[in-house]
Each structure stands twice: as C-alpha cells, then as structure tokens.
Amino acid sequence: MSPVSLSSIRHQRGAALIEYSIVTLLAVTVLVAQPNIVLELVESLRKAYSSFTYALSLGWL
C-alpha cells in the first residue's frame, strides 16, 4: 500500500463538505419554495396509517 498524502485527504474532505452543502441547500430550497410538500407528506402518512389500521381491523375473514 502506498501512503496517502495529507493534501489528498484535505481535498477529499473539502469535496464531501461541498456535496453535503449542495444537498442541504437543495432540500431547504424545496421545503421553502413549496411549503405544501410537508403538508402533503403528513396527509399521505395519515392516509396510509388509516388504511393500515382498517386492514388490521378486518382480521381473518
């Protein structure tokens, strides 16, 4: 194995920071641009849970 240079490690760490920053920026932009997305997600989860509990209530017919 060849030794890894310190500058290579710093470059990789800097690249990861930029990637995380871009993903975070995109996530914040989506949440701020369309606040209905959060409400739609909550409503979807509520409907899915409602369907799940209904299916459980049927039992073994």
mmCIF file as Biopython writes it, N, C-alpha, C and O atoms, coordinates in Angstrom:
data_model
#
loop_
_atom_site.group_PDB
_atom_site.id
_atom_site.type_symbol
_atom_site.label_atom_id
_atom_site.label_alt_id
_atom_site.label_comp_id
_atom_site.label_asym_id
_atom_site.label_entity_id
_atom_site.label_seq_id
_atom_site.pdbx_PDB_ins_code
_atom_site.Cartn_x
_atom_site.Cartn_y
_atom_site.Cartn_z
_atom_site.occupancy
_atom_site.B_iso_or_equiv
_atom_site.auth_seq_id
_atom_site.auth_asym_id
_atom_site.pdbx_PDB_model_num
ATOM 1   N N  . MET A ? 1  ? 0.831   -1.185  0.000  1.0 0.0 1  A 1 
ATOM 2   C CA . MET A ? 1  ? 0.000   0.000   0.000  1.0 0.0 1  A 1 
ATOM 3   C C  . MET A ? 1  ? 0.871   1.242   0.000  1.0 0.0 1  A 1 
ATOM 4   O O  . MET A ? 1  ? 1.895   1.303   0.680  1.0 0.0 1  A 1 
ATOM 5   N N  . SER A ? 2  ? 0.457   2.207   -0.757 1.0 0.0 2  A 1 
ATOM 6   C CA . SER A ? 2  ? 1.205   3.450   -0.781 1.0 0.0 2  A 1 
ATOM 7   C C  . SER A ? 2  ? 0.618   4.414   0.237  1.0 0.0 2  A 1 
ATOM 8   O O  . SER A ? 2  ? -0.592  4.420   0.461  1.0 0.0 2  A 1 
ATOM 9   N N  . PRO A ? 3  ? 1.459   5.223   0.850  1.0 0.0 3  A 1 
ATOM 10  C CA . PRO A ? 3  ? 0.944   6.179   1.838  1.0 0.0 3  A 1 
ATOM 11  C C  . PRO A ? 3  ? 0.100   7.259   1.163  1.0 0.0 3  A 1 
ATOM 12  O O  . PRO A ? 3  ? 0.397   7.688   0.048  1.0 0.0 3  A 1 
ATOM 13  N N  . VAL A ? 4  ? -0.934  7.683   1.841  1.0 0.0 4  A 1 
ATOM 14  C CA . VAL A ? 4  ? -1.826  8.711   1.320  1.0 0.0 4  A 1 
ATOM 15  C C  . VAL A ? 4  ? -1.301  10.065  1.775  1.0 0.0 4  A 1 
ATOM 16  O O  . VAL A ? 4  ? -0.989  10.261  2.950  1.0 0.0 4  A 1 
ATOM 17  N N  . SER A ? 5  ? -1.208  10.987  0.842  1.0 0.0 5  A 1 
ATOM 18  C CA . SER A ? 5  ? -0.689  12.299  1.199  1.0 0.0 5  A 1 
ATOM 19  C C  . SER A ? 5  ? -1.732  13.105  1.961  1.0 0.0 5  A 1 
ATOM 20  O O  . SER A ? 5  ? -2.934  12.911  1.785  1.0 0.0 5  A 1 
ATOM 21  N N  . LEU A ? 6  ? -1.262  14.000  2.797  1.0 0.0 6  A 1 
ATOM 22  C CA . LEU A ? 6  ? -2.143  14.831  3.617  1.0 0.0 6  A 1 
ATOM 23  C C  . LEU A ? 6  ? -2.985  15.761  2.753  1.0 0.0 6  A 1 
ATOM 24  O O  . LEU A ? 6  ? -4.140  16.029  3.085  1.0 0.0 6  A 1 
ATOM 25  N N  . SER A ? 7  ? -2.433  16.253  1.661  1.0 0.0 7  A 1 
ATOM 26  C CA . SER A ? 7  ? -3.201  17.151  0.789  1.0 0.0 7  A 1 
ATOM 27  C C  . SER A ? 7  ? -4.345  16.410  0.107  1.0 0.0 7  A 1 
ATOM 28  O O  . SER A ? 7  ? -5.397  16.995  -0.155 1.0 0.0 7  A 1 
ATOM 29  N N  . SER A ? 8  ? -4.144  15.125  -0.179 1.0 0.0 8  A 1 
ATOM 30  C CA . SER A ? 8  ? -5.212  14.325  -0.781 1.0 0.0 8  A 1 
ATOM 31  C C  . SER A ? 8  ? -6.370  14.156  0.189  1.0 0.0 8  A 1 
ATOM 32  O O  . SER A ? 8  ? -7.530  14.226  -0.218 1.0 0.0 8  A 1 
ATOM 33  N N  . ILE A ? 9  ? -6.075  13.937  1.460  1.0 0.0 9  A 1 
ATOM 34  C CA . ILE A ? 9  ? -7.120  13.792  2.478  1.0 0.0 9  A 1 
ATOM 35  C C  . ILE A ? 9  ? -7.881  15.099  2.636  1.0 0.0 9  A 1 
ATOM 36  O O  . ILE A ? 9  ? -9.108  15.089  2.736  1.0 0.0 9  A 1 
ATOM 37  N N  . ARG A ? 10 ? -7.179  16.213  2.658  1.0 0.0 10 A 1 
ATOM 38  C CA . ARG A ? 10 ? -7.844  17.514  2.790  1.0 0.0 10 A 1 
ATOM 39  C C  . ARG A ? 10 ? -8.748  17.786  1.597  1.0 0.0 10 A 1 
ATOM 40  O O  . ARG A ? 10 ? -9.847  18.317  1.757  1.0 0.0 10 A 1 
ATOM 41  N N  . HIS A ? 11 ? -8.291  17.427  0.404  1.0 0.0 11 A 1 
ATOM 42  C CA . HIS A ? 11 ? -9.091  17.645  -0.807 1.0 0.0 11 A 1 
ATOM 43  C C  . HIS A ? 11 ? -10.364 16.813  -0.760 1.0 0.0 11 A 1 
ATOM 44  O O  . HIS A ? 11 ? -11.435 17.303  -1.117 1.0 0.0 11 A 1 
ATOM 45  N N  . GLN A ? 12 ? -10.259 15.558  -0.323 1.0 0.0 12 A 1 
ATOM 46  C CA . GLN A ? 12 ? -11.434 14.698  -0.233 1.0 0.0 12 A 1 
ATOM 47  C C  . GLN A ? 12 ? -12.415 15.226  0.802  1.0 0.0 12 A 1 
ATOM 48  O O  . GLN A ? 12 ? -13.625 15.213  0.576  1.0 0.0 12 A 1 
ATOM 49  N N  . ARG A ? 13 ? -11.905 15.686  1.929  1.0 0.0 13 A 1 
ATOM 50  C CA . ARG A ? 13 ? -12.776 16.215  2.971  1.0 0.0 13 A 1 
ATOM 51  C C  . ARG A ? 13 ? -13.475 17.478  2.474  1.0 0.0 13 A 1 
ATOM 52  O O  . ARG A ? 13 ? -14.650 17.686  2.778  1.0 0.0 13 A 1 
ATOM 53  N N  . GLY A ? 14 ? -12.791 18.308  1.732  1.0 0.0 14 A 1 
ATOM 54  C CA . GLY A ? 14 ? -13.394 19.510  1.176  1.0 0.0 14 A 1 
ATOM 55  C C  . GLY A ? 14 ? -14.463 19.189  0.148  1.0 0.0 14 A 1 
ATOM 56  O O  . GLY A ? 14 ? -15.480 19.878  0.075  1.0 0.0 14 A 1 
ATOM 57  N N  . ALA A ? 15 ? -14.244 18.153  -0.645 1.0 0.0 15 A 1 
ATOM 58  C CA . ALA A ? 15 ? -15.231 17.748  -1.648 1.0 0.0 15 A 1 
ATOM 59  C C  . ALA A ? 15 ? -16.498 17.239  -0.972 1.0 0.0 15 A 1 
ATOM 60  O O  . ALA A ? 15 ? -17.602 17.531  -1.432 1.0 0.0 15 A 1 
ATOM 61  N N  . ALA A ? 16 ? -16.356 16.489  0.102  1.0 0.0 16 A 1 
ATOM 62  C CA . ALA A ? 16 ? -17.529 15.982  0.825  1.0 0.0 16 A 1 
ATOM 63  C C  . ALA A ? 16 ? -18.319 17.133  1.435  1.0 0.0 16 A 1 
ATOM 64  O O  . ALA A ? 16 ? -19.550 17.107  1.437  1.0 0.0 16 A 1 
ATOM 65  N N  . LEU A ? 17 ? -17.634 18.126  1.943  1.0 0.0 17 A 1 
ATOM 66  C CA . LEU A ? 17 ? -18.309 19.286  2.525  1.0 0.0 17 A 1 
ATOM 67  C C  . LEU A ? 17 ? -19.131 20.010  1.463  1.0 0.0 17 A 1 
ATOM 68  O O  . LEU A ? 17 ? -20.252 20.441  1.734  1.0 0.0 17 A 1 
ATOM 69  N N  . ILE A ? 18 ? -18.590 20.144  0.278  1.0 0.0 18 A 1 
ATOM 70  C CA . ILE A ? 18 ? -19.314 20.804  -0.810 1.0 0.0 18 A 1 
ATOM 71  C C  . ILE A ? 18 ? -20.535 19.979  -1.213 1.0 0.0 18 A 1 
ATOM 72  O O  . ILE A ? 18 ? -21.605 20.535  -1.458 1.0 0.0 18 A 1 
ATOM 73  N N  . GLU A ? 19 ? -20.380 18.654  -1.282 1.0 0.0 19 A 1 
ATOM 74  C CA . GLU A ? 19 ? -21.516 17.796  -1.643 1.0 0.0 19 A 1 
ATOM 75  C C  . GLU A ? 19 ? -22.633 17.905  -0.612 1.0 0.0 19 A 1 
ATOM 76  O O  . GLU A ? 19 ? -23.800 18.057  -0.975 1.0 0.0 19 A 1 
ATOM 77  N N  . TYR A ? 20 ? -22.287 17.829  0.665  1.0 0.0 20 A 1 
ATOM 78  C CA . TYR A ? 20 ? -23.299 17.949  1.717  1.0 0.0 20 A 1 
ATOM 79  C C  . TYR A ? 20 ? -23.963 19.321  1.684  1.0 0.0 20 A 1 
ATOM 80  O O  . TYR A ? 20 ? -25.167 19.436  1.914  1.0 0.0 20 A 1 
ATOM 81  N N  . SER A ? 21 ? -23.189 20.352  1.400  1.0 0.0 21 A 1 
ATOM 82  C CA . SER A ? 21 ? -23.754 21.703  1.332  1.0 0.0 21 A 1 
ATOM 83  C C  . SER A ? 21 ? -24.756 21.823  0.191  1.0 0.0 21 A 1 
ATOM 84  O O  . SER A ? 21 ? -25.813 22.432  0.356  1.0 0.0 21 A 1 
ATOM 85  N N  . ILE A ? 22 ? -24.438 21.252  -0.953 1.0 0.0 22 A 1 
ATOM 86  C CA . ILE A ? 22 ? -25.343 21.318  -2.105 1.0 0.0 22 A 1 
ATOM 87  C C  . ILE A ? 22 ? -26.637 20.567  -1.820 1.0 0.0 22 A 1 
ATOM 88  O O  . ILE A ? 22 ? -27.723 21.066  -2.114 1.0 0.0 22 A 1 
ATOM 89  N N  . VAL A ? 23 ? -26.528 19.369  -1.248 1.0 0.0 23 A 1 
ATOM 90  C CA . VAL A ? 23 ? -27.725 18.584  -0.935 1.0 0.0 23 A 1 
ATOM 91  C C  . VAL A ? 23 ? -28.584 19.304  0.094  1.0 0.0 23 A 1 
ATOM 92  O O  . VAL A ? 23 ? -29.808 19.339  -0.038 1.0 0.0 23 A 1 
ATOM 93  N N  . THR A ? 24 ? -27.963 19.877  1.112  1.0 0.0 24 A 1 
ATOM 94  C CA . THR A ? 24 ? -28.707 20.622  2.129  1.0 0.0 24 A 1 
ATOM 95  C C  . THR A ? 24 ? -29.379 21.841  1.520  1.0 0.0 24 A 1 
ATOM 96  O O  . THR A ? 24 ? -30.535 22.127  1.831  1.0 0.0 24 A 1 
ATOM 97  N N  . LEU A ? 25 ? -28.681 22.556  0.665  1.0 0.0 25 A 1 
ATOM 98  C CA . LEU A ? 25 ? -29.251 23.728  0.009  1.0 0.0 25 A 1 
ATOM 99  C C  . LEU A ? 25 ? -30.457 23.342  -0.846 1.0 0.0 25 A 1 
ATOM 100 O O  . LEU A ? 25 ? -31.471 24.040  -0.833 1.0 0.0 25 A 1 
ATOM 101 N N  . LEU A ? 26 ? -30.360 22.247  -1.583 1.0 0.0 26 A 1 
ATOM 102 C CA . LEU A ? 26 ? -31.491 21.794  -2.396 1.0 0.0 26 A 1 
ATOM 103 C C  . LEU A ? 26 ? -32.681 21.395  -1.526 1.0 0.0 26 A 1 
ATOM 104 O O  . LEU A ? 26 ? -33.824 21.713  -1.857 1.0 0.0 26 A 1 
ATOM 105 N N  . ALA A ? 27 ? -32.423 20.705  -0.421 1.0 0.0 27 A 1 
ATOM 106 C CA . ALA A ? 27 ? -33.511 20.295  0.472  1.0 0.0 27 A 1 
ATOM 107 C C  . ALA A ? 27 ? -34.207 21.507  1.075  1.0 0.0 27 A 1 
ATOM 108 O O  . ALA A ? 27 ? -35.435 21.542  1.151  1.0 0.0 27 A 1 
ATOM 109 N N  . VAL A ? 28 ? -33.443 22.492  1.500  1.0 0.0 28 A 1 
ATOM 110 C CA . VAL A ? 28 ? -34.030 23.704  2.075  1.0 0.0 28 A 1 
ATOM 111 C C  . VAL A ? 28 ? -34.812 24.464  1.017  1.0 0.0 28 A 1 
ATOM 112 O O  . VAL A ? 28 ? -35.888 24.989  1.305  1.0 0.0 28 A 1 
ATOM 113 N N  . THR A ? 29 ? -34.293 24.530  -0.196 1.0 0.0 29 A 1 
ATOM 114 C CA . THR A ? 29 ? -34.992 25.219  -1.279 1.0 0.0 29 A 1 
ATOM 115 C C  . THR A ? 29 ? -36.337 24.567  -1.570 1.0 0.0 29 A 1 
ATOM 116 O O  . THR A ? 29 ? -37.336 25.262  -1.759 1.0 0.0 29 A 1 
ATOM 117 N N  . VAL A ? 30 ? -36.370 23.248  -1.606 1.0 0.0 30 A 1 
ATOM 118 C CA . VAL A ? 30 ? -37.631 22.544  -1.864 1.0 0.0 30 A 1 
ATOM 119 C C  . VAL A ? 30 ? -38.625 22.810  -0.747 1.0 0.0 30 A 1 
ATOM 120 O O  . VAL A ? 30 ? -39.800 23.067  -1.011 1.0 0.0 30 A 1 
ATOM 121 N N  . LEU A ? 31 ? -38.171 22.752  0.490  1.0 0.0 31 A 1 
ATOM 122 C CA . LEU A ? 31 ? -39.081 22.951  1.616  1.0 0.0 31 A 1 
ATOM 123 C C  . LEU A ? 31 ? -39.582 24.388  1.709  1.0 0.0 31 A 1 
ATOM 124 O O  . LEU A ? 31 ? -40.724 24.622  2.104  1.0 0.0 31 A 1 
ATOM 125 N N  . VAL A ? 32 ? -38.743 25.344  1.350  1.0 0.0 32 A 1 
ATOM 126 C CA . VAL A ? 32 ? -39.146 26.752  1.431  1.0 0.0 32 A 1 
ATOM 127 C C  . VAL A ? 32 ? -40.002 27.142  0.227  1.0 0.0 32 A 1 
ATOM 128 O O  . VAL A ? 32 ? -40.960 27.902  0.368  1.0 0.0 32 A 1 
ATOM 129 N N  . ALA A ? 33 ? -39.665 26.632  -0.947 1.0 0.0 33 A 1 
ATOM 130 C CA . ALA A ? 33 ? -40.381 27.014  -2.162 1.0 0.0 33 A 1 
ATOM 131 C C  . ALA A ? 33 ? -41.808 26.481  -2.168 1.0 0.0 33 A 1 
ATOM 132 O O  . ALA A ? 33 ? -42.719 27.170  -2.627 1.0 0.0 33 A 1 
ATOM 133 N N  . GLN A ? 34 ? -42.013 25.290  -1.674 1.0 0.0 34 A 1 
ATOM 134 C CA . GLN A ? 34 ? -43.341 24.675  -1.657 1.0 0.0 34 A 1 
ATOM 135 C C  . GLN A ? 34 ? -43.654 24.174  -0.247 1.0 0.0 34 A 1 
ATOM 136 O O  . GLN A ? 34 ? -43.403 23.007  0.054  1.0 0.0 34 A 1 
ATOM 137 N N  . PRO A ? 35 ? -44.184 25.011  0.604  1.0 0.0 35 A 1 
ATOM 138 C CA . PRO A ? 35 ? -44.495 24.553  1.957  1.0 0.0 35 A 1 
ATOM 139 C C  . PRO A ? 35 ? -45.568 23.476  1.974  1.0 0.0 35 A 1 
ATOM 140 O O  . PRO A ? 35 ? -45.714 22.777  2.977  1.0 0.0 35 A 1 
ATOM 141 N N  . ASN A ? 36 ? -46.322 23.321  0.890  1.0 0.0 36 A 1 
ATOM 142 C CA . ASN A ? 36 ? -47.350 22.289  0.831  1.0 0.0 36 A 1 
ATOM 143 C C  . ASN A ? 36 ? -46.760 20.883  0.792  1.0 0.0 36 A 1 
ATOM 144 O O  . ASN A ? 36 ? -47.467 19.915  1.071  1.0 0.0 36 A 1 
ATOM 145 N N  . ILE A ? 37 ? -45.499 20.754  0.456  1.0 0.0 37 A 1 
ATOM 146 C CA . ILE A ? 37 ? -44.882 19.439  0.387  1.0 0.0 37 A 1 
ATOM 147 C C  . ILE A ? 37 ? -44.913 18.767  1.751  1.0 0.0 37 A 1 
ATOM 148 O O  . ILE A ? 37 ? -45.204 17.575  1.847  1.0 0.0 37 A 1 
ATOM 149 N N  . VAL A ? 38 ? -44.620 19.506  2.790  1.0 0.0 38 A 1 
ATOM 150 C CA . VAL A ? 38 ? -44.641 18.942  4.134  1.0 0.0 38 A 1 
ATOM 151 C C  . VAL A ? 38 ? -46.061 18.528  4.495  1.0 0.0 38 A 1 
ATOM 152 O O  . VAL A ? 38 ? -46.269 17.449  5.049  1.0 0.0 38 A 1 
ATOM 153 N N  . LEU A ? 39 ? -47.032 19.370  4.190  1.0 0.0 39 A 1 
ATOM 154 C CA . LEU A ? 39 ? -48.419 19.036  4.490  1.0 0.0 39 A 1 
ATOM 155 C C  . LEU A ? 39 ? -48.893 17.828  3.686  1.0 0.0 39 A 1 
ATOM 156 O O  . LEU A ? 39 ? -49.633 16.990  4.201  1.0 0.0 39 A 1 
ATOM 157 N N  . GLU A ? 40 ? -48.472 17.738  2.433  1.0 0.0 40 A 1 
ATOM 158 C CA . GLU A ? 40 ? -48.831 16.586  1.608  1.0 0.0 40 A 1 
ATOM 159 C C  . GLU A ? 40 ? -48.219 15.304  2.164  1.0 0.0 40 A 1 
ATOM 160 O O  . GLU A ? 40 ? -48.861 14.254  2.157  1.0 0.0 40 A 1 
ATOM 161 N N  . LEU A ? 41 ? -46.991 15.387  2.643  1.0 0.0 41 A 1 
ATOM 162 C CA . LEU A ? 41 ? -46.345 14.222  3.237  1.0 0.0 41 A 1 
ATOM 163 C C  . LEU A ? 41 ? -47.090 13.764  4.486  1.0 0.0 41 A 1 
ATOM 164 O O  . LEU A ? 41 ? -47.321 12.570  4.671  1.0 0.0 41 A 1 
ATOM 165 N N  . VAL A ? 42 ? -47.464 14.710  5.339  1.0 0.0 42 A 1 
ATOM 166 C CA . VAL A ? 42 ? -48.209 14.371  6.552  1.0 0.0 42 A 1 
ATOM 167 C C  . VAL A ? 42 ? -49.549 13.744  6.192  1.0 0.0 42 A 1 
ATOM 168 O O  . VAL A ? 42 ? -49.956 12.751  6.796  1.0 0.0 42 A 1 
ATOM 169 N N  . GLU A ? 43 ? -50.225 14.313  5.222  1.0 0.0 43 A 1 
ATOM 170 C CA . GLU A ? 43 ? -51.525 13.772  4.807  1.0 0.0 43 A 1 
ATOM 171 C C  . GLU A ? 43 ? -51.373 12.373  4.206  1.0 0.0 43 A 1 
ATOM 172 O O  . GLU A ? 43 ? -52.209 11.503  4.452  1.0 0.0 43 A 1 
ATOM 173 N N  . SER A ? 44 ? -50.330 12.150  3.431  1.0 0.0 44 A 1 
ATOM 174 C CA . SER A ? 44 ? -50.084 10.826  2.852  1.0 0.0 44 A 1 
ATOM 175 C C  . SER A ? 44 ? -49.824 9.794   3.937  1.0 0.0 44 A 1 
ATOM 176 O O  . SER A ? 44 ? -50.338 8.677   3.876  1.0 0.0 44 A 1 
ATOM 177 N N  . LEU A ? 45 ? -49.028 10.166  4.925  1.0 0.0 45 A 1 
ATOM 178 C CA . LEU A ? 45 ? -48.768 9.247   6.032  1.0 0.0 45 A 1 
ATOM 179 C C  . LEU A ? 45 ? -50.040 8.967   6.821  1.0 0.0 45 A 1 
ATOM 180 O O  . LEU A ? 45 ? -50.266 7.839   7.258  1.0 0.0 45 A 1 
ATOM 181 N N  . ARG A ? 46 ? -50.860 9.975   7.003  1.0 0.0 46 A 1 
ATOM 182 C CA . ARG A ? 46 ? -52.125 9.799   7.721  1.0 0.0 46 A 1 
ATOM 183 C C  . ARG A ? 46 ? -53.046 8.833   6.963  1.0 0.0 46 A 1 
ATOM 184 O O  . ARG A ? 46 ? -53.666 7.960   7.570  1.0 0.0 46 A 1 
ATOM 185 N N  . LYS A ? 47 ? -53.130 8.992   5.643  1.0 0.0 47 A 1 
ATOM 186 C CA . LYS A ? 47 ? -53.966 8.090   4.838  1.0 0.0 47 A 1 
ATOM 187 C C  . LYS A ? 47 ? -53.426 6.660   4.860  1.0 0.0 47 A 1 
ATOM 188 O O  . LYS A ? 47 ? -54.189 5.701   4.968  1.0 0.0 47 A 1 
ATOM 189 N N  . ALA A ? 48 ? -52.106 6.531   4.757  1.0 0.0 48 A 1 
ATOM 190 C CA . ALA A ? 48 ? -51.503 5.197   4.773  1.0 0.0 48 A 1 
ATOM 191 C C  . ALA A ? 48 ? -51.756 4.513   6.111  1.0 0.0 48 A 1 
ATOM 192 O O  . ALA A ? 48 ? -52.063 3.321   6.147  1.0 0.0 48 A 1 
ATOM 193 N N  . TYR A ? 49 ? -51.632 5.248   7.202  1.0 0.0 49 A 1 
ATOM 194 C CA . TYR A ? 49 ? -51.876 4.673   8.525  1.0 0.0 49 A 1 
ATOM 195 C C  . TYR A ? 49 ? -53.345 4.312   8.684  1.0 0.0 49 A 1 
ATOM 196 O O  . TYR A ? 49 ? -53.675 3.287   9.281  1.0 0.0 49 A 1 
ATOM 197 N N  . SER A ? 50 ? -54.215 5.139   8.158  1.0 0.0 50 A 1 
ATOM 198 C CA . SER A ? 50 ? -55.644 4.857   8.228  1.0 0.0 50 A 1 
ATOM 199 C C  . SER A ? 50 ? -55.971 3.574   7.468  1.0 0.0 50 A 1 
ATOM 200 O O  . SER A ? 50 ? -56.739 2.744   7.954  1.0 0.0 50 A 1 
ATOM 201 N N  . SER A ? 51 ? -55.401 3.409   6.294  1.0 0.0 51 A 1 
ATOM 202 C CA . SER A ? 51 ? -55.610 2.188   5.507  1.0 0.0 51 A 1 
ATOM 203 C C  . SER A ? 51 ? -55.041 0.969   6.226  1.0 0.0 51 A 1 
ATOM 204 O O  . SER A ? 51 ? -55.637 -0.107  6.211  1.0 0.0 51 A 1 
ATOM 205 N N  . PHE A ? 52 ? -53.906 1.147   6.841  1.0 0.0 52 A 1 
ATOM 206 C CA . PHE A ? 52 ? -53.265 0.057   7.573  1.0 0.0 52 A 1 
ATOM 207 C C  . PHE A ? 52 ? -54.121 -0.386  8.754  1.0 0.0 52 A 1 
ATOM 208 O O  . PHE A ? 52 ? -54.322 -1.583  8.959  1.0 0.0 52 A 1 
ATOM 209 N N  . THR A ? 53 ? -54.620 0.559   9.522  1.0 0.0 53 A 1 
ATOM 210 C CA . THR A ? 53 ? -55.454 0.197   10.669 1.0 0.0 53 A 1 
ATOM 211 C C  . THR A ? 53 ? -56.779 -0.418  10.216 1.0 0.0 53 A 1 
ATOM 212 O O  . THR A ? 53 ? -57.308 -1.301  10.892 1.0 0.0 53 A 1 
ATOM 213 N N  . TYR A ? 54 ? -57.315 0.029   9.099  1.0 0.0 54 A 1 
ATOM 214 C CA . TYR A ? 54 ? -58.541 -0.575  8.568  1.0 0.0 54 A 1 
ATOM 215 C C  . TYR A ? 54 ? -58.289 -2.032  8.188  1.0 0.0 54 A 1 
ATOM 216 O O  . TYR A ? 54 ? -59.096 -2.910  8.490  1.0 0.0 54 A 1 
ATOM 217 N N  . ALA A ? 55 ? -57.168 -2.277  7.527  1.0 0.0 55 A 1 
ATOM 218 C CA . ALA A ? 55 ? -56.834 -3.649  7.135  1.0 0.0 55 A 1 
ATOM 219 C C  . ALA A ? 55 ? -56.638 -4.531  8.365  1.0 0.0 55 A 1 
ATOM 220 O O  . ALA A ? 55 ? -57.029 -5.698  8.356  1.0 0.0 55 A 1 
ATOM 221 N N  . LEU A ? 56 ? -56.047 -3.994  9.407  1.0 0.0 56 A 1 
ATOM 222 C CA . LEU A ? 56 ? -55.877 -4.768  10.634 1.0 0.0 56 A 1 
ATOM 223 C C  . LEU A ? 56 ? -57.216 -5.059  11.301 1.0 0.0 56 A 1 
ATOM 224 O O  . LEU A ? 56 ? -57.396 -6.119  11.900 1.0 0.0 56 A 1 
ATOM 225 N N  . SER A ? 57 ? -58.144 -4.131  11.202 1.0 0.0 57 A 1 
ATOM 226 C CA . SER A ? 57 ? -59.433 -4.316  11.870 1.0 0.0 57 A 1 
ATOM 227 C C  . SER A ? 57 ? -60.282 -5.391  11.194 1.0 0.0 57 A 1 
ATOM 228 O O  . SER A ? 57 ? -61.195 -5.934  11.815 1.0 0.0 57 A 1 
ATOM 229 N N  . LEU A ? 58 ? -59.994 -5.702  9.936  1.0 0.0 58 A 1 
ATOM 230 C CA . LEU A ? 58 ? -60.754 -6.734  9.240  1.0 0.0 58 A 1 
ATOM 231 C C  . LEU A ? 58 ? -60.485 -8.120  9.812  1.0 0.0 58 A 1 
ATOM 232 O O  . LEU A ? 58 ? -61.368 -8.977  9.830  1.0 0.0 58 A 1 
ATOM 233 N N  . GLY A ? 59 ? -59.264 -8.331  10.276 1.0 0.0 59 A 1 
ATOM 234 C CA . GLY A ? 59 ? -58.916 -9.630  10.840 1.0 0.0 59 A 1 
ATOM 235 C C  . GLY A ? 59 ? -58.880 -10.702 9.774  1.0 0.0 59 A 1 
ATOM 236 O O  . GLY A ? 59 ? -58.704 -10.411 8.591  1.0 0.0 59 A 1 
ATOM 237 N N  . TRP A ? 60 ? -59.048 -11.939 10.195 1.0 0.0 60 A 1 
ATOM 238 C CA . TRP A ? 60 ? -59.021 -13.082 9.279  1.0 0.0 60 A 1 
ATOM 239 C C  . TRP A ? 60 ? -60.448 -13.459 8.913  1.0 0.0 60 A 1 
ATOM 240 O O  . TRP A ? 60 ? -61.049 -14.327 9.547  1.0 0.0 60 A 1 
ATOM 241 N N  . LEU A ? 61 ? -60.979 -12.822 7.913  1.0 0.0 61 A 1 
ATOM 242 C CA . LEU A ? 61 ? -62.351 -13.101 7.491  1.0 0.0 61 A 1 
ATOM 243 C C  . LEU A ? 61 ? -62.358 -14.423 6.860  1.0 0.0 61 A 1 
ATOM 244 O O  . LEU A ? 61 ? -63.407 -14.890 6.416  1.0 0.0 61 A 1 
#
